[in-house]
Amino acid sequence: MEGILDRVDPLDSRQFAIAIKRLANSLSYGTDSSPFLGSGVEYVQSRQYEYGDPIRSIDWRVTARTGKIFVKEFETPKRLPCYLLIDTSASMMISSQKRSKYELALHIAGGIGFACLDRVSPVGVVGVGDREFRIRPSLSRDQIMQWLVRLRRFRYDEGTTLSRRIAELIPSLNSRALVIVLSDLHDDAALSALKRSAQEHDVVVVQLRDPAEDSLRGSGFMRAREAETGQHFVTHGRQQWLDPSIAATELKRGGIDHLTLDTSKPFIHLLRHFFQSRGILTRGAR
C-alpha cells in the first residue's frame, strides 16, 4: 500500500534546485530593504563625538549647526525568524493541471526560504499534514535543500492539520516571528486559528487554488469523495467551495495579508509584488 501512495515530484533534482534559486532571486531583486526582514540599520539619535568613534558616523548636519562634532547612533532591528507552514494534505496533491497545488507550494517555500537567508533571517518549516515534520529555524542553505528534498516525496492519504499545527507552534515561539502559510485552506478551523496567531505574530497566507475547484460550480447535484478523509458526500454546483474572497475578507479582519495563486496561471510577478508591497517591517518591528 505504501508503494502505491508514495509519490515523488517528477522534476529532477537539478531542475528543481535551479527553479527554486531563480524564484529566490526574483523575490529579492530590486529591493534595498527586504520584504521579509525590514530596513536594516535604523537611526536612533545623535550624540557628541567621543575618542575612538569612526569618522564615517559623524552627523555633519548637527555638527555644522552646533559647532561641535556629533556622531549618529544606530540600532539594528531584530531579525524576524520565518516559519513556513506547508500543507502536505491530500487535497493539495489532486490536480487538473500539470503542476499541483502542492508542487507550487513547495516551489514557493524554497524561493521564500532562500530569499530570507539573503536577508540573514533564519528559516524553519512545519508540515501541515498527518506526518510529523518540523525543522527549527536556521541560516543554513544546506538545511533548506534537505527539507525540500524530503518534502518532494508525498502521499495521497494525508489529512489536513493546519489549525492544530498553528495551535502547537504559536505557544512555542519565544519572540515575534513571521509565519507564512502555504495551503488551500481546506480546514474549517484554520481561519480562527490564524486570526488568533496574528495577535502576536506577523502572519501571511498564500492560498493555492486549482481551476477544477471553480469549474464544478453550476454542475448540479453530484456524489463526491473527500480526498483527505475518504468520506463520500453529496453536493451541488451552487456550493461555495472555499471561495478565496471569503477567506480574504475574514483574514483581512484579523490583520492578515492574503494572496490567492491559481495553479494554471503565472505566479512569480504576483508573489514578488505581494511581498514587496506589504511593508512587513513596519509591523514586524513593533
N, C-alpha and C positions, 0 to 999 in steps of 0.2 A: 504493500500500500504506500509506503514511504517513497519508493522509487517513482510511483505514478504522480504523487503530489508535489514532489520537489522539482523545481524548475530553476534555470539559470538564465539571466539576461543574455540574449543572443549576441549582443555587441561584443566583439573580442576585447580583451583587457587593454590593449594598446589604444584602440579607437575610443574606448570608454574614458581612459585617462586623458587623452587629448581633448575630448569633448568637455570634460569637467574643467580643465585648465583654461580652455577658451571662454567658458562661461564666467569663471572667476575673473579673468582679465576684463571681460566686458562689464561686469558689475563694478570693478574698481576703476575703470577707465574714466579719466576726466574729472576725478574728484580729489580736491586738495584735502577735504575733510571726509572721513569715512562715514557712510550712511549707517554703519553698524556701531562705530566707536565714538564718534564725536570730533571735536575741532582740535584735538591735540593739546598743546600747552596754552593755558589761559592766563591773561594778565590779571594780577591781583591788586598791586599798589606800587608806588614809587617811594624809595627811602634814600637817605643821604649815603653817599659813597663811603665805603669802608675799605681799608687797605686789603688788597687781595681780590676784590671784586673784578670780574672780567670787563674789559673795556667795551665789548660788544653789547653789554647790558645797560649802558648809560642811557638814561632818558634825556635826550637832547632838548626836548621841548621844555621840560620842567627846569633843566639846568640853565637854559637861556633866560627863563623868566625870573628865577630866583638868584642867579649869580653863583649858586653853589652846585656842586656835582651831585646828581641823583641817579640812582640806578633803578631799573624795573625789576619787580619781583613777579615770578610766575608760579602757577600751580598746575601740576599735571593731573588731569581728571582721572578718576579710577576707570580702568578698562572693564567694560561690561562683559562678563562671560556669556557666551552664546550657547543655548541649548536647542538642538534641532530635534523636534518630535516628529518622527517619520512613521506614517501609518503603514503597517505591514499586513493589514487585514485583507480578507478575500475579495471584498468589493473593489479594492484598489487594483487587483490583478485582471479582472474581467475587462475586456476591451473590444470595441468595434473598430479601433484604429490600429495602425502599425505599432504605435507606442502606447502602452497602457498608462494609467494614472500613476501606478507605482514606479514605472521606469522614469517617468517625468519627475516625480517627487525625488527619486534618488539622484538624478542628474542635477536638479536644483540644489539639493542638500550638499552635494560635493562642491558646486560652484560657490555657494554661500560660505561653506566651511573654509575654503582656500582664500576667499576674499576677506574673511575675518582675520585669518592669520596674517595677511598682508598688512593689517592694521594692528597687529600684535594683540589680538583678542582670543583668549582660549576658547576652544570649541568642544562641546560634549554632545552626545546623541542618546536619545531614548526611543526604543521601538514601541510603537503603539499597536500591538497585536498580542496574541496569546503567548508568544515566546518571550522569555526574559532577555532583554537586550538593553544594556545601559553602559555607556562609556563616559568616564569622568572627563571634564574639560581639560584640554592640554593645548600646548602650542606646537605639537608635533605633526608635521606633514605626513610622515610615515603612518602615524596612527589614523589619520583621516583616510588614507588609502586602504588601510587594513580593514576598517569597519565598512567602507564602501564595498570592498571585495566580499566581505561576509554577507552584507545585506543584498548583494546581487543574486544570491540564492534565496528563493522564496517558495511559499506553499500556497495552495488554493483552498485551504481549510481553516484559516485563522479568523477568529472573531475580533472585533474592534474593542480596544480597551482605552480609548482616548481619555474619557472622563476619569477613569481610575488612575491612569498613569499621571495625569495632571495632579490629582489629589495626593499621589505619592511623592511627586517631585517637589512641589512648591514648599512644603514644610521643611524639606531637607536643604533648602538654599539659605545660606547664611547672609547673603547680601543681594542687592538688586541685580537682576540678570535680564538678558534679552532672550525671550522664549519664542521660537519660530515654529509654528505648527504647519506641517505639510500633510494634508488629509482631504478626503472627500466629505468629511463630517457626517458619516453615516452612524452617528451616535447621538441619540436623543438628549442625553445628559451633558453633552460636550459644551454647549453654549453657556450654560450656567457655570460650569466649572472654569471655563475660560474667562468669563467676566469676573469671577472671584479672584483668579490669579492675577488679573490685570490691576487689581487694587494695590499690589506690592511690586509688580514687575512690568517690564515693557514687553507686551505680548503682540505678536503678529501672526495672522492666519493666512496661509496661501491655500485656497480651496481648489482641488483638481476636479475637472468635470469631463465626462465622456459624452459626445453628442447623442449617443443612444439613450442617455438618461432623459433627454428632452423629446426625442422622436417618438417615444411611447405615448406621449400625451395625445389625446384625441383618438386613440385606437379602440375605444370601447372597453368592455369587461374582458379581463384576461386572468388566467391562472399562472402564478409565478412561484419561484423558489428563492428564498433569501440566501445570498451567496455565503454568508458567514455562519448562519445557524442551520441551514438546510431545511428550514420550515417552509411548507407550502402555504400560499395565501391567495386570495382573490382580490384584484384591484381593478382600476379602470383608468382610462386616459385622462380623466379630469383631475386625477390625483396630482398634487404638487409634490414632486419628488425632490426634496431637499433643495428648494429653489435658492440659488446663491443670493438673490436680492433680499430674501427674508433673513438669511444668515448675516448678510452685510449690515442690515438695519439693526439687528439685535446686537451684533458685535460693536457697532459704532456707538450704541448707547452705553456700552461698557468701556469705551475709550480704547477699543482695539482696532488697529488697521487691518483691512481685509482686501485680498486680491483673489479674483477667480481666473483660473487659466484653463482653457479648453485644449484637450489633447490633440485636436485636429488643426490647431492654428499655431502660428509662430508665437513664441512667448518671451524671447530674450529681451526685446526692447521694452515690453510691458513690465517685466521683472526689474530691469535696471531703473526705469523711470519711477517705479513704485518705491524702491528703497532709497533712491537718491533724493526724492522729493518729500519724504515723510519727516525729515528733521528729527531723527531719533535722539540726537544728543541733547537737545534742549530738554526733552523729557527724561532721558536716561540719567542725566547728571543731577537730578533733583535730590 
